[in-house]
Amino acid sequence: MSNTATVLAFDFGASSGRAIRAVYDGQNLTYEEIHRFENVPIEKDGHLCWDVETLLKEIHTAIQKAGTFDSLGFDTWGVDFGLLDTDGHLLANPVHYRDVRTNGKLEQAAARMPAEELYAHTGNQIMAINTLFQLLALREQDPELLQKAEQILFMPDLFAALLGAEPVCERSIASTSQMLDPRTGQWSREVLAAYGLNANRFAPLVASGTVTGTLANGAKIIAVAGHDTQCASAAMPCAEEDAEHTAFLSCGTWSLLGTELDAPILTADSCQSGLSNELGANGKINYLKNIIGLWLIQESRREYKRRGQAYSFAELEQQALAAEPLRSFIDPDAPEFVAPGDLPSRIQEFCRKTGQPIPETAGAVMRCIYESLALKYRYAIEQLSAVTGRAFTTLHVLGGGTKDRLLCQMTADCCGLTVKAGPVEATALGNIMIQLKALGVLDSITQGRRLIAETEVIKTYTPSTQNYAEWNAAYDRFKTLL
């Protein structure tokens, strides 16, 4: 078998997508973004939906641009899904996780199975966006549509199936659903029975790195770690001997902060801490906390643009740097910050209601967001330490957030940890590594991580001791807001 390969990685975020073509010559990896496109939700039949028809056109455009390649794979955000009929046709646009259809579903679900019991079976942080609650909402609001569905597919597997791949449910993306047992890698019979769901409606479960089809040009379709967080963590340039003292932060629209474990933690303490057990591409458990991330900055920037103030991200960062420090904070995960819209006004209202100084300028709002994220990261790290017994010394920041130097330095200062930022393209690199392993070009995820550590630029941020006392005082104030 050849030790060279060319692969095409599709990385879909909640606001944009791109295709990256990578060439591995047996020693060196080179890659380039060949196509980027917006991922804009649409309103359809009273719901916020993903525009699959438009996204599929962008996928075909990228395939044409890519020329020759040996394989492709998709990674996306978690929890959302599509429904296929008996002929393999998509029945309706998948509904966006930010849609309001799941409002009140957590309380209804708890009447069937208490939260701690549900957690003990699935290990997922219990959030209204999770697939289980979306399915319960769908069954209640549009039972005929669900009845027509032959198969339920998560988003990365849906895109692959629409290209002709066998319908499957790759396990890492399935482990975001609140229905998979992380101990067995199978659907939880207890959970499905409690909510009257049929396991046969889901496409067959497969491991990361499974070949599921072939394009007309002979390229293989590979089910990589479908959840983008698991692709990003697969690219973490961390030596195995350092794993117990290392946490990771996959930093994009969402922030997912966690550590790798050999086995899931399904205790009541873990449930109450809101920690999730998800399956990684390397067979480990990624034990993590979901935190609203750069969405707060992205959506605030969109709001300022709607007001006629078209700031770049760099300009917002500079304004935040110039604003008064450690003045006002929000809980990034407060429900009022989930939906699109006027986030700056909601941030001001949160500060008003909690008796804090109101951030009046764009810079003050941005400073509030940056500092609140750093403080929430510290809170999550303390939760991880308390439940796992691990003492963390290093935080690997992965993905787009690595470009945000202010956030990286604030996180180092606030948490008192060494922050290693990079690679920027962690998600795509993880996707690429899993494809190379599936093609037999790489032996393991560990080999891929070593390659990334040797070739990618990793920037180190050392915590400052000068203002640690100020961060400690701010952290005490911040905890009262949670």
GULO-196096 format. One record per residue (C-alpha): residue number from 0; y, x, z; residue in three letters. Coordinates in steps of 0.5 Angstrom, whole numbers, plus 500, padded with zeros to 3 digits. Example, Ala and Ser with C-alpha at 12.3 -4.5 7.8 and 13.67 -1.06 7.14 Angstrom:
<tormars>
0	491	525	516	ALA
1	498	527	514	SER
</tormars>
This chain:
<tormars>
0	500	500	500	MET
1	507	502	498	SER
2	511	505	504	ASN
3	518	502	500	THR
4	520	495	500	ALA
5	526	491	498	THR
6	528	485	502	VAL
7	533	479	502	LEU
8	535	477	509	ALA
9	538	470	510	PHE
10	542	469	516	ASP
11	545	463	517	PHE
12	550	462	523	GLY
13	554	455	525	ALA
14	560	456	521	SER
15	558	461	515	SER
16	552	464	512	GLY
17	550	470	508	ARG
18	545	474	504	ALA
19	543	481	505	ILE
20	539	485	501	ARG
21	536	491	504	ALA
22	532	497	501	VAL
23	527	502	505	TYR
24	525	508	502	ASP
25	520	510	507	GLY
26	525	514	511	GLN
27	532	511	510	ASN
28	534	504	510	LEU
29	540	502	506	THR
30	543	494	506	TYR
31	549	490	503	GLU
32	551	483	504	GLU
33	551	480	497	ILE
34	553	473	498	HIS
35	557	470	503	ARG
36	559	462	504	PHE
37	561	457	509	GLU
38	557	453	513	ASN
39	561	446	513	VAL
40	558	440	517	PRO
41	560	434	514	ILE
42	560	426	516	GLU
43	555	422	514	LYS
44	553	415	516	ASP
45	557	416	523	GLY
46	554	423	524	HIS
47	556	430	524	LEU
48	551	433	519	CYS
49	549	440	516	TRP
50	550	440	508	ASP
51	543	442	506	VAL
52	544	440	498	GLU
53	550	445	498	THR
54	547	450	503	LEU
55	541	450	498	LEU
56	545	452	492	LYS
57	548	458	496	GLU
58	541	460	497	ILE
59	539	460	489	HIS
60	546	463	488	THR
61	544	469	493	ALA
62	537	470	490	ILE
63	540	470	483	GLN
64	545	476	485	LYS
65	539	479	489	ALA
66	535	481	483	GLY
67	528	484	484	THR
68	526	484	491	PHE
69	519	484	495	ASP
70	520	478	500	SER
71	526	474	503	LEU
72	526	470	510	GLY
73	531	466	514	PHE
74	534	466	521	ASP
75	538	460	523	THR
76	541	457	530	TRP
77	536	454	534	GLY
78	534	446	536	VAL
79	536	443	529	ASP
80	531	440	524	PHE
81	530	436	518	GLY
82	525	431	516	LEU
83	520	431	510	LEU
84	517	425	507	ASP
85	509	425	504	THR
86	512	429	498	ASP
87	516	434	501	GLY
88	523	431	500	HIS
89	528	431	505	LEU
90	529	424	508	LEU
91	536	426	510	ALA
92	541	431	512	ASN
93	539	434	519	PRO
94	544	432	524	VAL
95	548	437	528	HIS
96	547	439	535	TYR
97	554	438	536	ARG
98	553	431	534	ASP
99	554	426	540	VAL
100	548	422	539	ARG
101	544	425	545	THR
102	550	423	550	ASN
103	546	420	556	GLY
104	539	422	553	LYS
105	538	427	559	LEU
106	539	422	564	GLU
107	534	417	560	GLN
108	529	423	559	ALA
109	529	425	567	ALA
110	526	418	568	ALA
111	520	419	564	ARG
112	519	427	567	MET
113	524	430	572	PRO
114	528	436	570	ALA
115	524	441	574	GLU
116	517	438	571	GLU
117	520	438	564	LEU
118	522	446	565	TYR
119	515	448	568	ALA
120	512	446	562	HIS
121	517	448	557	THR
122	521	454	560	GLY
123	528	452	556	ASN
124	534	451	560	GLN
125	535	443	559	ILE
126	541	442	555	MET
127	543	435	551	ALA
128	543	439	544	ILE
129	535	441	545	ASN
130	530	438	540	THR
131	527	434	545	LEU
132	533	430	546	PHE
133	535	429	539	GLN
134	528	426	537	LEU
135	529	421	543	LEU
136	536	419	540	ALA
137	533	419	533	LEU
138	527	414	535	ARG
139	532	410	539	GLU
140	538	410	534	GLN
141	534	410	527	ASP
142	526	409	528	PRO
143	525	407	521	GLU
144	527	414	519	LEU
145	523	418	524	LEU
146	517	413	522	GLN
147	518	415	515	LYS
148	517	423	516	ALA
149	511	426	515	GLU
150	513	433	518	GLN
151	518	435	522	ILE
152	521	442	521	LEU
153	526	447	524	PHE
154	532	449	520	MET
155	529	456	517	PRO
156	523	453	516	ASP
157	526	447	512	LEU
158	530	452	507	PHE
159	523	456	506	ALA
160	520	449	505	ALA
161	525	447	500	LEU
162	524	454	496	LEU
163	516	452	496	GLY
164	513	455	502	ALA
165	508	452	506	GLU
166	511	447	511	PRO
167	511	451	518	VAL
168	514	451	525	CYS
169	515	459	527	GLU
170	514	460	534	ARG
171	521	463	536	SER
172	525	457	533	ILE
173	520	452	536	ALA
174	521	455	543	SER
175	528	453	543	THR
176	526	445	542	SER
177	524	444	550	GLN
178	517	442	547	MET
179	513	448	547	LEU
180	509	451	552	ASP
181	511	459	553	PRO
182	505	461	556	ARG
183	500	458	550	THR
184	505	458	544	GLY
185	503	451	543	GLN
186	506	444	544	TRP
187	506	442	551	SER
188	501	436	551	ARG
189	504	434	557	GLU
190	511	433	555	VAL
191	509	430	548	LEU
192	505	425	552	ALA
193	510	423	557	ALA
194	515	422	551	TYR
195	510	419	546	GLY
196	511	424	541	LEU
197	506	426	536	ASN
198	504	433	535	ALA
199	501	432	528	ASN
200	508	430	526	ARG
201	510	438	527	PHE
202	508	443	521	ALA
203	503	448	524	PRO
204	505	453	528	LEU
205	505	460	526	VAL
206	507	467	529	ALA
207	513	471	527	SER
208	512	475	520	GLY
209	507	470	517	THR
210	507	470	509	VAL
211	508	462	508	THR
212	509	462	500	GLY
213	511	466	494	THR
214	517	465	489	LEU
215	516	464	482	ALA
216	519	472	481	ASN
217	513	474	486	GLY
218	517	475	492	ALA
219	514	473	498	LYS
220	517	468	503	ILE
221	516	470	510	ILE
222	517	466	516	ALA
223	521	471	520	VAL
224	523	470	527	ALA
225	527	464	525	GLY
226	532	463	531	HIS
227	537	468	530	ASP
228	537	470	537	THR
229	530	473	537	GLN
230	532	477	530	CYS
231	538	480	534	ALA
232	534	482	540	SER
233	528	485	535	ALA
234	534	490	533	ALA
235	536	492	540	MET
236	536	499	540	PRO
237	533	500	547	CYS
238	527	505	549	ALA
239	521	501	552	GLU
240	522	505	558	GLU
241	529	503	559	ASP
242	527	495	558	ALA
243	527	494	566	GLU
244	534	496	567	HIS
245	537	493	560	THR
246	540	486	559	ALA
247	542	484	552	PHE
248	548	480	549	LEU
249	547	476	543	SER
250	554	475	541	CYS
251	556	470	536	GLY
252	558	463	536	THR
253	554	462	542	TRP
254	553	468	547	SER
255	545	469	549	LEU
256	545	474	555	LEU
257	538	476	557	GLY
258	532	481	558	THR
259	525	482	555	GLU
260	519	480	560	LEU
261	512	480	559	ASP
262	511	473	562	ALA
263	515	467	562	PRO
264	518	465	569	ILE
265	518	457	570	LEU
266	520	456	577	THR
267	525	451	580	ALA
268	530	457	582	ASP
269	529	459	574	SER
270	530	452	572	CYS
271	536	451	577	GLN
272	539	457	574	SER
273	539	454	567	GLY
274	535	460	564	LEU
275	531	460	558	SER
276	524	463	556	ASN
277	524	464	549	GLU
278	518	467	544	LEU
279	521	474	541	GLY
280	518	477	535	ALA
281	515	482	539	ASN
282	510	478	543	GLY
283	515	478	549	LYS
284	519	473	553	ILE
285	526	473	552	ASN
286	529	470	558	TYR
287	536	468	557	LEU
288	542	464	559	LYS
289	545	460	553	ASN
290	553	461	554	ILE
291	558	458	549	ILE
292	561	464	546	GLY
293	566	466	541	LEU
294	566	459	539	TRP
295	572	458	544	LEU
296	576	463	540	ILE
297	574	461	533	GLN
298	575	453	534	GLU
299	582	455	538	SER
300	584	459	532	ARG
301	582	453	527	ARG
302	587	449	531	GLU
303	592	454	531	TYR
304	592	454	523	LYS
305	592	446	523	ARG
306	598	447	527	ARG
307	601	452	522	GLY
308	600	458	526	GLN
309	595	462	521	ALA
310	593	468	526	TYR
311	588	473	524	SER
312	582	475	530	PHE
313	586	481	530	ALA
314	592	478	532	GLU
315	589	474	537	LEU
316	586	480	540	GLU
317	593	483	541	GLN
318	596	477	543	GLN
319	591	477	549	ALA
320	592	484	550	LEU
321	599	483	551	ALA
322	598	477	556	ALA
323	598	477	564	GLU
324	591	479	566	PRO
325	587	475	571	LEU
326	591	469	571	ARG
327	587	463	569	SER
328	580	462	568	PHE
329	575	456	565	ILE
330	568	455	565	ASP
331	566	456	558	PRO
332	560	451	558	ASP
333	564	446	561	ALA
334	563	439	557	PRO
335	570	439	554	GLU
336	569	445	550	PHE
337	563	443	546	VAL
338	566	439	541	ALA
339	570	441	535	PRO
340	578	440	536	GLY
341	584	442	540	ASP
342	581	447	544	LEU
343	587	450	547	PRO
344	590	443	549	SER
345	583	442	553	ARG
346	583	449	556	ILE
347	590	448	558	GLN
348	588	441	561	GLU
349	582	444	565	PHE
350	587	449	568	CYS
351	592	444	570	ARG
352	586	440	573	LYS
353	583	446	577	THR
354	590	448	580	GLY
355	591	454	576	GLN
356	597	457	572	PRO
357	597	453	565	ILE
358	596	458	559	PRO
359	602	456	555	GLU
360	602	461	549	THR
361	596	463	544	ALA
362	596	470	547	GLY
363	595	467	554	ALA
364	590	462	552	VAL
365	586	467	548	MET
366	586	472	555	ARG
367	584	466	559	CYS
368	578	465	554	ILE
369	576	473	554	TYR
370	576	474	561	GLU
371	572	467	562	SER
372	567	470	558	LEU
373	566	476	561	ALA
374	566	473	568	LEU
375	561	468	566	LYS
376	557	474	563	TYR
377	557	477	570	ARG
378	555	470	573	TYR
379	549	470	568	ALA
380	547	477	569	ILE
381	547	476	577	GLU
382	542	470	576	GLN
383	538	474	572	LEU
384	537	479	577	SER
385	536	474	582	ALA
386	530	471	579	VAL
387	527	477	576	THR
388	529	482	581	GLY
389	531	487	576	ARG
390	537	492	577	ALA
391	541	492	570	PHE
392	545	498	569	THR
393	546	497	561	THR
394	548	491	557	LEU
395	546	492	549	HIS
396	551	487	546	VAL
397	549	485	539	LEU
398	552	482	533	GLY
399	559	480	531	GLY
400	562	480	538	GLY
401	561	488	538	THR
402	567	488	533	LYS
403	571	485	539	ASP
404	573	491	543	ARG
405	577	488	548	LEU
406	571	483	550	LEU
407	566	489	550	CYS
408	571	493	555	GLN
409	572	487	559	MET
410	565	486	560	THR
411	564	493	562	ALA
412	569	493	567	ASP
413	568	486	570	CYS
414	560	487	570	CYS
415	560	494	572	GLY
416	555	496	567	LEU
417	555	501	561	THR
418	556	496	555	VAL
419	553	499	548	LYS
420	555	495	543	ALA
421	551	495	536	GLY
422	549	494	531	PRO
423	554	489	528	VAL
424	549	486	523	GLU
425	543	486	529	ALA
426	541	479	527	THR
427	540	481	519	ALA
428	537	488	521	LEU
429	532	484	526	GLY
430	530	479	520	ASN
431	529	485	515	ILE
432	525	489	520	MET
433	520	483	521	ILE
434	520	483	514	GLN
435	518	490	513	LEU
436	513	489	518	LYS
437	510	483	515	ALA
438	509	487	508	LEU
439	506	493	512	GLY
440	512	498	511	VAL
441	513	498	518	LEU
442	508	499	524	ASP
443	511	495	529	SER
444	518	492	532	ILE
445	518	498	536	THR
446	518	503	530	GLN
447	524	498	527	GLY
448	528	499	533	ARG
449	527	507	533	ARG
450	530	507	526	LEU
451	536	502	528	ILE
452	537	507	534	ALA
453	537	513	529	GLU
454	541	510	523	THR
455	546	505	526	GLU
456	553	506	530	VAL
457	553	504	537	ILE
458	559	504	541	LYS
459	559	505	549	THR
460	564	502	553	TYR
461	564	505	560	THR
462	566	501	566	PRO
463	573	502	569	SER
464	573	504	577	THR
465	581	503	577	GLN
466	581	495	576	ASN
467	574	493	579	TYR
468	577	490	585	ALA
469	582	486	581	GLU
470	576	483	577	TRP
471	572	482	584	ASN
472	577	478	587	ALA
473	578	474	580	ALA
474	570	473	580	TYR
475	571	470	587	ASP
476	576	465	584	ARG
477	572	464	578	PHE
478	565	462	582	LYS
479	569	456	585	THR
480	570	453	578	LEU
481	563	453	576	LEU
</tormars>
